[in-house]
Amino acid sequence: MTLYERVEGPAAYPMIVSKMDEAGRPIGFGALSGLAADPSEPGILYAVNDSAYGVQPSIFRIDATAHPARITDAIRVTRAGQPAQLLDLEGIVSDGEGGFWLASEGRSDRLVPHALYHVNGKGEIRKQIAFPPELLAVETRFGAEGIAMIGDTLWIAIQRPWKDDPKTAVKLVAYNTKSKEWGAVRYPLEAAETGWVGLSEIVAHGEHVYVIERDNQIGDNARLKKLYRVPVSGPAPLGGELPLVAKEEVRDFIPDLKATGGYVVDKIEGFTVDASGTGYAVTDNDGVDDSNGETLFFSTGKM
């Protein structure tokens, strides 16, 4: 049960809404699991939904300059003109040319591949890039949870340790779109007091790569919902020893998640930095399945 109080002043919630579509209905959205910035227009962001809406994978355009932030368009992700199937979109980044790179978290027992997808501005899939055999040989279901682009290289945050990782580290996987080469580094995880700890997002800004690291706990049990950063560096080839990067804490999200007076939600899953250097974060409400349904969206200020 959630209690609300009506008082004078600007509303604290909702933090994000949607405009009406051509039929006079609000654009439906939920399970926002990845966030990206328009490379040239401050305050314009894009988000993807995950497998909670598996038959309608979408890219949502967000005007973060509105109060509350407003979803102004829904771009459906399609394959051969039809809604694309077997996707679990967890990451998005602009390709700098009007399209996007998307990261899909694979799950082999459900025939969902671990893969990257290049889509045009209309959401049409132009290219699918499967993870290489070196990664698939050690896969688990906890795969890609964000994607960033530095030059010609895509960086993908893997949520939890795979079979060849120590329990205390996860991979940041790299794919060079020109040379087609794969590589990786390892990222050190905090210890989980309860449940597990993993990554939820990755974004490049300046000389650093920012990641969300979180536990899977809610309310008073939540201990870790933080933004860290690591210096930009080159990957090592797969199959050999992977370097361990050094991380630096940037922000604790728990005060942000408590700001409206509700309990701390589990899934802070989206973060990006817009063209003006302002940071934004969003939570995944799991499509209201086993969730209170809130989507929290807020700015972290200049980064």
Secondary structure, 3 states (H helix, E strand, C coil): CCCCCCCCCCCCCCCEEECECCCCCECCCCCEEEEEECCCCCCEEEEEECHHHCCCCEEEEEECCCCCEEEEEEEECEECCEECCCCCEEEEEECCCCCEEEEECCEHHHCECCEEEEECCCCEEEEEEECCHHHHCCCCCCCEEEEEEECCEEEEEECCCCCCCCCCEEEEEEEECCCCCEEEEEEECCCCCCCCEEEEEEEEECCEEEEEEEECCCHHHCCCEEEEEEECCCCEECCCCCCECCCEEEEECHHHHCCCCCCCCCCEEEEEECCCCEEEEEECCHHHCCCCCCCCEEEEEEC
